[in-house]
């Protein structure tokens, strides 16, 4: 369980520090989701009364987040020419 917490912490640190490219942000988010999935899987298989369906739903949401993030990355790099977060105008 310590390794899952360590992976989650490193991904959270990477998300907060490296905000230059959209791809690095999406990879950190995906790592966070995988760490959560592994943590839920460890709790579910440890013999506790935790529903396994929750872990499967989290894995499904993680796959949907990855596919929509990749679609956004392709769309933004085609329209703006790069995936630099500083080049986006959010207003």
Phi, psi and omega in degrees: 000332179295323181294321178296317177296322179294317178297317179298317180294319179294320178293322177293321176295318177296324178293322182280333184265318185259091179242043180264318182246145179294327180295320179292325177294317179294323177293322176294321177295321179293322177295323175299317180293321179293321177295320176295321179295317179295320178296317178293324178294322178294322179290321182291322182271000181278000180094003178279162181275059179252129184291132179289337181297328179296319178295322179291323176294320178296321177294322178295315177296326178295319178293320178294321179295321180293318181290320178290326176294320177293322177295319177295321179297316179295317180296316181290319180290333175285323183277323183259344179093343178207174179250023178291131182288336181286343182274355180275140176255108185269356180265000000 
